[in-house]
Amino acid sequence: MEPTAPPAARPQSGSVWVNLSIDRSAGDPLQRQLYDQIRAEILRGTLVPGTRLPASRLLASEVGCSRNTVLEVVGQLIAEGYLQSIRGSGVYVVRDLPDETPSAAPPAAKTALAKLDGAPPELSARGNAIAAARLGVRGGRHVAFSPSMPDVSLFPLATWMQLTAQEWREHGDALVTESDPRGFEPLRYAIAEYVCAARNVACGADQVIVTAGAQQGIDLVARLLLDPGDCAWVEDPGYPAVRELLRAAGAEVVPVPVDADGLKLDGAPSKPPRAIAVSPSHQFPTGVTMSLERRLALLEFAERVGAWIIEDDYDSEFRYEGRPLAALAGLGGIASARVIYVGTFSKMLFPAIRLGFLVVPKHLAARFSRGRVIVDLQPSIFPQPALARFIGEGHLATHVRRMRRIYRARQEALLEALAAEAGALFSTRPDVAGMHLIAEFTAELAERYDDRTAAGIVAERGVNAQPLSVYYAGRPTGNAFALGYACADEAALGAAVTTMVAALRA
Ligand SMILES: Cc1ncc(COP(=O)(O)O)c(C=O)c1O
């Protein structure tokens, strides 16, 4: 797939760069100062969406720091969704900003508010925790190497439209009065059948709660099962959205290291957790599958200390070797009483559909249903009947089978291109599942750059390589790129590898 077109041309605010300055006598590292200033200018709106960044050398000489410092900052801001690199064009301020902090309020609005009661109103402590979450927006990044992004251009939209039109034509009168907080009943039945057949999670439709993606599912879990101050373990490295979400819910988030068998229980601190968030089928981002021994130990541990396990099963459908593994929630045959299973349609369909689901233990189902009412009453009825039929009539299975073949071929093509062109820079190995590969830096590359700086360098040539270090809450153990291969075809992946290698060798 071709890179997205450059954002609409906007007047370039050249003078803002002159305003960026570094204070060498300040305690803060140069990189932090530059990062804070550029981010603040973007949030304040001085750097308007679509503004093109000057070349890193120019910016470095204007600001008075090394080019590597600039590249590292640019790599970080791209990873967080503030900047976007466009192939053959440069690095731009994105159109949709990842978050808004209080400082993002336009100066005029701030003054108006200040006049009202003397001082701008502050957020609550909880509000501040939410606003401080650093999450990148995912939309619009349908380009080579975007991790976790499916090829949305291959989604059978015509079938989807047909099912939607038919459902609403035939049952529209009844659908407009739907009011179940757990979601549309036929969809919950279809999901229950699906997770039983595909993931070995035997459950009733009453245990299924349809959500706006995994994100809302985990939010609901955090609201209903955690109190502020409760300890929540997350994988390190791990999915930043889970980490930020639990932190925003007031939990004391504790990163626990991951090794070749998954979450290291013995690497965890002694304070017992109230929740443990894991991605056992295909750990994000390392790709590790949690061993059976670890799974059993984790279930036993959770039972012993009274912790909930949040199982994020985000991409297990795309498994390229053997049969998909049973989910942790289904290890005992029936849905475990300790595990909340989190499913998503973001990978199987497309992320913008914002549909996912929870499978909750039977004894919690009624309370989750009531608790959901406080969040948003019920999921929007609009896409649910079509999805129920999409699953029930076998379109989902057909689409997943097709995409599995395609993604597997793309993974092979990426591995081949990396081996042929970048063997001296990266060490890679096939992944049995998923939508991205980990390309570890060889000693030769690591001697020259860390992964954030390297990401900044390749971003200047319009290639979005995600530095693995952004997924760490603690100290990264090495340098690597997480390279998504699902949303770009073989030719685009090959071209991106060539550009990336040329940038790193320059
Ligand atoms: C590890 C992980 N979990 C879950 C999700 C899905 O999240 P959502 O359903 O909110 O789109 C993603 C998507 O990128 C992911 O990478």
PDBQT file of the ligand as one rigid body, heavy atoms in Angstrom, charges set to zero:
ROOT
HETATM    1  C1  LIG A 601      -1.553  -5.533  22.081  1.00  0.00    +0.000 C 
HETATM    2  C2  LIG A 601      -2.845  -4.993  21.578  1.00  0.00    +0.000 A 
HETATM    3  N1  LIG A 601      -3.962  -5.247  22.254  1.00  0.00    +0.000 NA
HETATM    4  C3  LIG A 601      -5.162  -4.809  21.820  1.00  0.00    +0.000 A 
HETATM    5  C4  LIG A 601      -5.272  -4.080  20.666  1.00  0.00    +0.000 A 
HETATM    6  C5  LIG A 601      -6.629  -3.697  20.150  1.00  0.00    +0.000 C 
HETATM    7  O1  LIG A 601      -7.115  -2.600  20.703  1.00  0.00    +0.000 OA
HETATM    8  P1  LIG A 601      -8.535  -2.020  20.255  1.00  0.00    +0.000 P 
HETATM    9  O2  LIG A 601      -9.490  -3.168  20.192  1.00  0.00    +0.000 OA
HETATM   10  O3  LIG A 601      -8.865  -1.056  21.324  1.00  0.00    +0.000 OA
HETATM   11  O4  LIG A 601      -8.371  -1.410  18.903  1.00  0.00    +0.000 OA
HETATM   12  C6  LIG A 601      -4.129  -3.750  19.948  1.00  0.00    +0.000 A 
HETATM   13  C7  LIG A 601      -4.211  -2.897  18.748  1.00  0.00    +0.000 C 
HETATM   14  O5  LIG A 601      -3.298  -2.281  18.280  1.00  0.00    +0.000 OA
HETATM   15  C8  LIG A 601      -2.889  -4.246  20.399  1.00  0.00    +0.000 A 
HETATM   16  O6  LIG A 601      -1.756  -3.998  19.702  1.00  0.00    +0.000 OA
ENDROOT
TORSDOF 0
